[in-house]
C-alpha cells in the first residue's frame, strides 16, 4: 500500500492535481456546450436543432455503462489524459469549422456528441483514481471535494458562458475553451501514480452478464423501478428546460440574457442542493 501511494505530501499533491484538472476540465465541458447551443440557434433558428444538440450532449451519459470493463483494464491516468486530449482535438475542429463559416448543423452535432462522450468518460475514470491517491479514511472528504469541483464549476461556467459569448463571440469562447483543455491535459500528465497491475481475467461476456443482472434488479424491485422512472421523467423535462432557456435568452435580447438565465438556474440548483444536503 505504501509503495502504491507514497508519502502523504505526494498523495496530497497528486490529489490536488486531480481536483484542479477536474475543475478546469469541467469548465471546458460547460463552455463548449453552452457556446454550441447558442451557435446552433444562430445557425439554424430552429428549436428542433437545439433539442437535437442537447440530446447529443446528454446521450453519452446514458452509454457509460458500456465502458466500465475497458476502464478497469487500462491505466486510469493514461485514459484520463487521452479523453481530455481528445476533447481538445474536437474543440479545435469546432474552431476551424466556425472560422470557415461551415453551415452544416449535423457536423457540429456529431462532433459535440463525440466530445460529450469523452467528457462523460472522464468522470468515472477520475472516480476510480481517487482511492489510489488518498487513504481510506480520507475517501469521503476526497469524494466531496471532487463533487464540489464538478458541480461548482459546472454551474458557474454555465452562467459565465452566456456573458462571454456576448463579449467575444462563439469563436472567441471556443478558443478560450481549447485553452482550458490544454491546462487539463498538462495537469493530469503531472499526476505521479504507480497503478497496480491489472488482471485481465474477466471475460467480456461476464461483464455483459453483470450489466444484464443490474437491469434485472431494477426491473424486479418496485422502489428501484419507481426511482428509475422518476429520474427519466425529471431528466426529460430538465432537458426540455435547457432547450427553452436558449430560446428565452434570444427572445429577451441576446446571449447576455442567456447568461442571466443560466445564472438564475445555477443559483436555484445550488440552493436546492444545499437545502437537501442539510
Secondary structure per residue as TSV (DSSP state, phi and psi in degrees):
chain	resnum	aa	ss	phi	psi
A	1	X	-	360.0	-41.6
A	2	X	H	-65.3	-37.8
A	3	X	H	-64.6	-31.4
A	4	X	H	-73.7	-41.5
A	5	X	H	-102.5	-28.3
A	6	X	-	77.8	-163.4
A	7	X	-	-72.9	158.8
A	8	X	H	-58.7	-40.5
A	9	X	H	-66.7	-31.9
A	10	X	H	-69.3	-43.1
A	11	X	H	-57.7	-49.2
A	12	X	H	-63.1	-41.3
A	13	X	H	-63.1	-43.6
A	14	X	H	-66.7	-40.5
A	15	X	H	-66.5	-37.5
A	16	X	H	-62.0	-38.3
A	17	X	H	-64.2	-39.2
A	18	X	H	-64.7	-44.2
A	19	X	H	-64.7	-44.4
A	20	X	H	-61.5	-46.2
A	21	X	H	-62.0	-38.0
A	22	X	H	-65.0	-43.9
A	23	X	H	-63.4	-48.1
A	24	X	H	-67.9	-42.5
A	25	X	H	-64.0	-38.9
A	26	X	H	-69.6	-33.1
A	27	X	H	-60.3	-41.6
A	28	X	H	-61.6	-42.3
A	29	X	H	-57.4	-48.2
A	30	X	H	-63.5	-40.6
A	31	X	H	-64.0	-49.9
A	32	X	H	-71.8	-29.2
A	33	X	H	-66.9	-45.4
A	34	X	H	-67.4	-43.9
A	35	X	H	-61.9	-41.8
A	36	X	H	-73.4	-31.4
A	37	X	H	-59.9	-46.4
A	38	X	H	-67.7	-38.9
A	39	X	H	-64.4	-43.0
A	40	X	H	-63.3	-37.0
A	41	X	H	-63.0	-44.7
A	42	X	H	-64.4	-37.0
A	43	X	H	-74.1	-41.7
A	44	X	H	-109.9	-22.5
A	45	X	-	53.7	39.7
A	46	X	-	-133.1	125.1
A	47	X	H	-65.6	-31.8
A	48	X	H	-61.1	-44.2
A	49	X	H	-68.0	-33.3
A	50	X	H	-64.6	-41.1
A	51	X	H	-61.9	-42.5
A	52	X	H	-62.9	-40.9
A	53	X	H	-61.5	-42.0
A	54	X	H	-67.7	-34.0
A	55	X	H	-62.6	-42.5
A	56	X	H	-62.5	-31.0
A	57	X	H	-77.3	-38.6
A	58	X	H	-87.7	-35.7
A	59	X	H	-55.4	-39.5
A	60	X	H	-56.2	-32.1
A	61	X	H	-62.6	-27.9
A	62	X	H	-73.9	-24.4
A	63	X	T	-94.6	1.0
A	64	X	G	-62.2	-30.0
A	65	X	G	-61.7	-18.1
A	66	X	G	-75.1	-16.2
A	67	X	G	-108.3	1.4
A	68	X	H	-58.6	-43.1
A	69	X	H	-64.1	-40.8
A	70	X	H	-65.3	-38.2
A	71	X	H	-64.1	-40.2
A	72	X	H	-64.1	-32.0
A	73	X	H	-85.2	-12.3
A	74	X	S	-125.2	166.9
A	75	X	-	-62.1	122.8
A	76	X	H	-66.5	-40.6
A	77	X	H	-65.2	-43.2
A	78	X	H	-66.8	-39.6
A	79	X	H	-61.9	-41.4
A	80	X	H	-63.5	-45.3
A	81	X	H	-62.2	-39.9
A	82	X	H	-65.6	-43.6
A	83	X	H	-70.3	-35.3
A	84	X	H	-70.5	-39.2
A	85	X	H	-65.0	-36.9
A	86	X	H	-62.6	-39.7
A	87	X	H	-63.5	-39.5
A	88	X	H	-58.7	-45.3
A	89	X	H	-60.3	-43.5
A	90	X	H	-67.8	-40.0
A	91	X	H	-63.3	-39.3
A	92	X	H	-62.0	-39.1
A	93	X	H	-64.3	-40.7
A	94	X	H	-62.6	-40.5
A	95	X	H	-59.1	-45.6
A	96	X	H	-62.6	-42.5
A	97	X	H	-65.5	-42.8
A	98	X	H	-65.7	-42.9
A	99	X	H	-63.8	-31.9
A	100	X	T	-87.5	1.4
A	101	X	T	59.1	40.3
A	102	X	-	-71.7	129.0
A	103	X	-	-115.1	49.4
A	104	X	-	-116.8	95.9
A	105	X	H	-60.0	-30.9
A	106	X	H	-60.4	-35.5
A	107	X	H	-65.1	-44.1
A	108	X	H	-63.8	-43.1
A	109	X	H	-62.5	-43.4
A	110	X	H	-61.7	-43.7
A	111	X	H	-67.1	-39.1
A	112	X	H	-65.7	-37.4
A	113	X	H	-59.6	-46.7
A	114	X	H	-65.0	-42.1
A	115	X	H	-62.8	-42.2
A	116	X	H	-65.9	-33.2
A	117	X	H	-64.1	-47.6
A	118	X	H	-62.5	-41.1
A	119	X	H	-62.6	-40.0
A	120	X	H	-66.5	-36.3
A	121	X	H	-65.4	-27.6
A	122	X	H	-61.3	-34.6
A	123	X	H	-70.6	-48.6
A	124	X	H	-64.6	-32.6
A	125	X	H	-63.3	-45.4
A	126	X	H	-62.0	-40.5
A	127	X	H	-64.6	-33.3
A	128	X	H	-75.0	-20.0
A	129	X	H	-78.1	-29.4
A	130	X	H	-55.6	-48.8
A	131	X	H	-63.4	-18.3
A	132	X	H	-84.4	-11.7
A	133	X	H	-110.6	-15.9
A	134	X	S	-129.4	160.2
A	135	X	-	-73.6	157.5
A	136	X	G	-55.7	-37.1
A	137	X	G	-76.0	-7.5
A	138	X	G	-100.6	-1.0
A	139	X	H	-66.6	-42.0
A	140	X	H	-63.2	-46.9
A	141	X	H	-64.4	-38.0
A	142	X	H	-63.7	-43.3
A	143	X	H	-65.8	-34.4
A	144	X	H	-64.6	-42.2
A	145	X	H	-62.6	-40.1
A	146	X	H	-65.5	-38.8
A	147	X	H	-65.0	-41.1
A	148	X	H	-63.7	-43.7
A	149	X	H	-60.9	-35.9
A	150	X	H	-74.4	-58.6
A	151	X	H	-72.3	-39.2
A	152	X	H	-61.4	-51.1
A	153	X	H	-67.5	-32.9
A	154	X	H	-59.0	-52.7
A	155	X	H	-70.9	-40.2
A	156	X	H	-63.3	-46.5
A	157	X	H	-79.4	-24.1
A	158	X	H	-58.0	-42.8
A	159	X	H	-70.9	-41.9
A	160	X	H	-71.6	-28.2
A	161	X	H	-60.9	-40.0
A	162	X	H	-60.7	-40.9
A	163	X	H	-67.0	-39.6
A	164	X	H	-64.5	-37.9
A	165	X	H	-61.6	-40.8
A	166	X	H	-67.5	-25.8
A	167	X	H	-86.5	-38.6
A	168	X	H	-138.1	16.6
A	169	X	H	74.9	165.6
A	170	X	H	-62.4	-40.9
A	171	X	H	-61.7	-44.8
A	172	X	H	-62.6	-38.8
A	173	X	H	-65.9	-40.5
A	174	X	H	-65.3	-35.5
A	175	X	H	-64.7	-43.0
A	176	X	H	-61.6	-37.7
A	177	X	H	-62.8	-42.2
A	178	X	H	-58.7	-37.8
A	179	X	H	-63.0	-36.8
A	180	X	H	-63.9	-37.1
A	181	X	H	-73.0	-30.7
A	182	X	H	-61.8	-45.0
A	183	X	H	-63.1	-42.3
A	184	X	H	-62.9	-46.6
A	185	X	H	-61.0	-45.1
A	186	X	H	-62.8	-38.1
A	187	X	H	-67.9	-46.7
A	188	X	H	-67.4	-31.5
A	189	X	H	-65.4	-23.3
A	190	X	T	-85.2	-5.3
A	191	X	-	-69.9	126.0
A	192	X	-	-102.0	117.8
A	193	X	-	-152.6	126.1
A	194	X	-	-94.5	96.5
A	195	X	-	-77.0	145.5
A	196	X	-	-64.5	148.8
A	197	X	-	-64.2	131.6
A	198	X	-	-80.5	139.6
A	199	X	-	-96.8	115.3
A	200	X	T	-94.4	53.9
A	201	X	T	-97.4	-19.3
A	202	X	S	-80.8	127.9
A	203	X	-	-76.8	151.9
A	204	X	H	-60.8	-38.3
A	205	X	H	-63.5	-35.7
A	206	X	H	-64.7	-41.4
A	207	X	H	-63.2	-41.8
A	208	X	H	-65.0	-36.9
A	209	X	H	-63.9	-38.1
A	210	X	H	-64.4	-37.5
A	211	X	H	-63.0	-44.2
A	212	X	H	-64.0	-35.3
A	213	X	H	-63.0	-39.8
A	214	X	H	-61.1	-45.5
A	215	X	H	-62.8	-36.6
A	216	X	H	-66.3	-40.3
A	217	X	H	-60.8	-44.2
A	218	X	H	-63.6	-42.1
A	219	X	H	-70.1	-24.6
A	220	X	H	-98.4	-12.0
A	221	X	-	-101.6	116.9
A	222	X	H	-58.4	-40.7
A	223	X	H	-66.7	-44.2
A	224	X	H	-65.1	-36.3
A	225	X	H	-61.8	-43.2
A	226	X	H	-64.1	-45.9
A	227	X	H	-64.0	-40.5
A	228	X	H	-65.3	-45.7
A	229	X	H	-62.2	-44.9
A	230	X	H	-62.1	-39.2
A	231	X	H	-65.1	-40.4
A	232	X	H	-62.5	-45.7
A	233	X	H	-64.0	-46.3
A	234	X	H	-63.8	-41.4
A	235	X	H	-68.8	-31.9
A	236	X	H	-61.5	-48.2
A	237	X	H	-70.7	-32.9
A	238	X	H	-66.7	-38.7
A	239	X	H	-63.9	-39.2
A	240	X	H	-63.2	-38.7
A	241	X	H	-61.7	-41.3
A	242	X	H	-59.4	-36.3
A	243	X	H	-67.1	-45.1
A	244	X	H	-74.3	-25.3
A	245	X	H	-60.2	-39.1
A	246	X	H	-63.1	-44.6
A	247	X	H	-66.9	-40.6
A	248	X	H	-62.9	-39.9
A	249	X	H	-59.3	-43.9
A	250	X	H	-66.1	-41.1
A	251	X	H	-61.4	-38.5
A	252	X	H	-78.2	-17.8
A	253	X	T	144.0	-2.1
A	254	X	S	141.8	-173.9
A	255	X	H	-65.7	-26.3
A	256	X	H	-65.2	-33.9
A	257	X	H	-73.1	-32.1
A	258	X	H	-58.8	-43.6
A	259	X	H	-63.3	-39.8
A	260	X	H	-63.2	-44.9
A	261	X	H	-63.0	-41.5
A	262	X	H	-64.9	-33.8
A	263	X	H	-63.6	-45.1
A	264	X	H	-63.4	-39.1
A	265	X	H	-62.8	-42.7
A	266	X	H	-62.8	-44.6
A	267	X	H	-61.9	-44.6
A	268	X	H	-62.2	-43.6
A	269	X	H	-66.3	-43.1
A	270	X	H	-64.6	-40.1
A	271	X	H	-64.6	-43.9
A	272	X	H	-61.2	-44.0
A	273	X	H	-61.9	-39.7
A	274	X	H	-64.8	-44.5
A	275	X	H	-63.7	-46.5
A	276	X	H	-65.3	-40.5
A	277	X	H	-60.3	-44.2
A	278	X	-	-71.2	360.0
